[in-house]
Amino acid sequence: MRETMIGVIGGSGLYEIDGLQDQQWVDVLSPWGTPSDAILTGTLNGVKMAFLPRHGRGHVHAPSDVPYRANIDALKRLGVTDVISVSACGSFREHLAPGDFVIVDQFIDRTFARDKSFFGSGCVAHVSVAHPTCPRLGDACETAAKDSDITVHRGGTYLAMEGPQFSSLAESKMYRESWGCDVIGMTNMPEAKLAREAELCYASVAMITDYDSWHPDHGEVDVTEIIKTLMGNADKARAMLAKLPALLGAERSDCPHGCDKALEYAILTAPDKRDLALLEKLDAIAGRVLGAA
């Protein structure tokens, strides 16, 4: 058993967690750059929590500029064991209405201007992201949402686009009709991939703000309406997050789905061929396996 620490990455409109005790904003140094912001730490109902505003307080980072590697590395260095990603998304499905939450379990990554791995030349690793989210964390998020009277849907495919512009009508129709996507956003990739490389359990909660541009009765995305719905969703998200400590507990055993052992056989570079400078940067992310090499 080890101590649980819930890490929350808050998206647009979510910049704090209600009820945290012993709050402290902590600056975490990462060899992968400066995280989006300082990290708010504290305890909630006896469970350690860490909150990181993905875009920074005041929304200063565009989706393509979010320092994803630094964010995940910083959470890992703090001792986070479980990451809950909360983000605003558009919907491709009539029944996934603005104000609803979706517990995402699959992704299609259409981003192209972001660093997507901690590994590379000098230390090559390949992790599986066939199932990129943790069902155990998904269960907890679903229960917490239902207990908060939030309309929540379990399962869905998230299309990660580069942005910052919203989809064209042709793109929206393609993602919905040909590709079978359910929601669309700009920030969960490469975040989910990096969390897997860091051996962190990861769950994605998509907060629906709009119907993208495919819907014949809604037309193009109306930013004014998005902001209005986004603020309401942030209130719901805070209510959901407040219920997670009781569901996850102060102590946890190994992940039954193997998220915390993702690097077990992933590193392929022979020990005598590894780049020492890269290994130093990987001390938090891959220390468990590199220390045993």
N, C-alpha and C positions, 0 to 999 in steps of 0.2 A: 504494500500500500504506500501511496505517496500523497502529499498534500495537493489538493485541487487549487488551481488558480484559473479563474475564468477570464479570458481576454476578449473584450468586445471591441470590434472595429466598427465605429459608427459612421454611417454615410450622411448624405445631405440632410440637414435639419436636426441631426442627433449629435449633440455636442457635450452631453453629460449623462450621468446615471443618477437617478434620484435615490436618496437613502443611504448613500455610501458613508460609512463611518471612518474616522481617522484619514480623511482625504488628504492627499498630497500629490501635487503635480511633480513628476520626476523626469528629468532630462536623462535619456539613456544614450550613451555613446555607442555607435555601431561602426564597424569597419566598412559597412556597405553604404555609408552616407548618413545624412541627418534624417531622422524619421519625420513624418508629417507634422508632428507637434510633440510637446511633452506628453507624458502618459499619466493619466489620473489613476492613482492607486488607492486602495482602501479595502474595507471588508463590508460585506452585505449579508446579514443574517449568519454571521460566523464563517463565511467563505471569502477567501481572498479574491479580489477582482482588480482588473486593470482595464482602463478605457482609453482608446486611442482614436481621436477624430481623424478619419481618413483624409479629409481635405484640409485639415488644420482648422483651428478655431477662426471663424470669420470666412471660411471657405476660400482659402488662398491657393490651393493646388487643383489644377485642372486634372481630369482623369488620366491623361497621358503622362502627367508630371508627378503623380503620386509616387513617392519613393517606396515602392512595394517591398523591395528586398530589405531595406533598412527597417521598415515597419515590422515585418515578420521576425527579423533577427532581434530587434529590440524587445519584442514580446517574449521571445524564447529566453533571452538573457535575464528577463525579470522573473522567470520561473513559471510563465503561463503554460498550462497543460491543455487547455481547451479554448478554441477560438470561435466566437460567434460573429459572423459578418452580417451586418444589417445595412441594407442599401435600397435606395429608391429605384424602381424599375417600371418599364412600360409593359403592357399586357398584349399578347397576341390571341387571347381567348376570351370570348364573350363572358364566360362564367367566372373568369378571374377579373373581378371588377375593381375600380379604384377604391382604395381603402382596405382591400383584402391583403392577406399575407400569403406567400408561397414558400414552403420549405423546399428549396431547390436541391436536386440530386444529380443533375448532369449539366455539362457546359459544352458550348461550341465556341471556340476561341477565334475571334476575327480581329484581335488586336495585332499590331505589327510594329509599334514604336516603343516597346518596353523590354527591359531586361527580364527574362523569364526563368532564369535558373541561378542558383548559387554556385553551380558547378561549371566547369569548362576545361580548357586546355591546362593540363597539369594535375587535374583531378576530375576525371570524367565519371558521371553517375547518371543512371537512368532509373527513375522511380515510376511505378504504375499509377496512373490516374484514371484507370478504367472506372473506378467508383470514387470520385474525387471528394465526396463529403462523407462524414461519419454518421451512420444510422443512429448510433446511441445519442449523439448530440441532437440529431434531427428529431428523435423521439421527445427529448426534453423540451425543445423549442415548440414542438407541436402541442404538447401538454400545457406548457406555460401560456401559449397563445389562447388555447381554448379556455383555460382557467381565467383568462383576462377578458373573455367574451369577444375575442377577435375572430373574424371569419378567416380561417386558415385552411390552406390546401396543401396536402402532402404529395410531394413529387412534382418535378417539372424541369424542363430544359431551359437554361439561361443562355441567351446569345450575347456574348461579350463583344461589343463593337468598340472601335478606337475612339470615336467622338472627336471633338466635343459637340459636333453638330448631331442633331437627331436624324433618324432614317429618312431617306426618300420614300415615296409611296411604293416604288418598284421594289426597293430593298425590303420594306416592311412586308409586302405581300410574299416575297420570296422566302423570307425567314419563317413566316407563318404557314404558308401553303406547301412549299416544296421541302423545306427543311424540318418542319414539324416542331419549331421552337414554341415555347410557352411564354417566356418573358424576355425582356431585353434590357441590358444595362451596360455600363462602361467601366466597372471597377472590380469585378470579381475575378478577372484574369489580368495578370498572372497570380493574383493573391492566393487562389486555391491551390495552384501548382506549387507555389513557394511554401505554403503551409504543409503540404505533403512532404516536400523535401526536408522541412524542419522537423518532421515527425510529430506534428501537432494535429490533434483532432480538429476538424473544421466543419462548421455548419453554416449554410447561407440562408438568410431570411430575406426574401425579396418583398419589399413593401410597394404594392401597386399604386402608381400615381395617375396613370393615363392609359389609353388604348393605342399608343404609338400613332401611326398615320394610316393604318389599314382600315380602320372602322368607318363604314359609310356614314354613320350618324354623328361622328365626332371630328372627322377631318384631321387636319394637321395638329400636332401637339400644341396645346395652349399653355404657355409657361405660367400664366397667372393662375390657372386652375391647378396646375401641377404644384405650385408653391402652397396653395391652400390645402390641398390633399396631403402634401408632404408634412405640413405642420401637424395635422391630425394624426398621421401615421407615426410621427415621432412620439407623440403622447402614448399611443398604443404600444410602441416599442419599449418605452420605459416601463410600462406596466408589465409587459412580458418578461423583460430582463429581471425585474424584481422578484419573479417567481423561480428563476433558474437555480439560485443557490440551494433551495430546499430540495429541488429535484436531483441535482448533481452531487450534493453532499460535500463535506469538507475534506474527505479523503477519497481516493480513487485507486482502483486496481488497473492493471494493464488494459488497454483498449481491446475489446473482444474482436474488433475488426482489423486489428493490426496497424492502425494509423501510426502508433508510436514505435513501430518497428519497420517503417517504410524503407529505411536505408540498409536493412540487414544484409542484403546481397546486391545492393545497387551500385556500389563504387567499383569500377572496373580497372582503374589505373593501378598498376603494380606499385607497392609501397616505395620501392627504390626509384620510381620514375615520377613521383608526385612533387608538385611545385610547393616549396616550403612557404612562400609568401601567401599562396592561396589557402594552404592548410591553416595558417594563422587566422585568416579571416573566417574560416569554417569552424572555429573552436566551439561556438555555441550551437550552430546548426547541426554539425555532424560529429561533435566531440565524443558521443557515445560509441560510435563505430570506429572513428579514427584513433581513439585512444586504445582500442583493442587490436589495432592492426600491427 
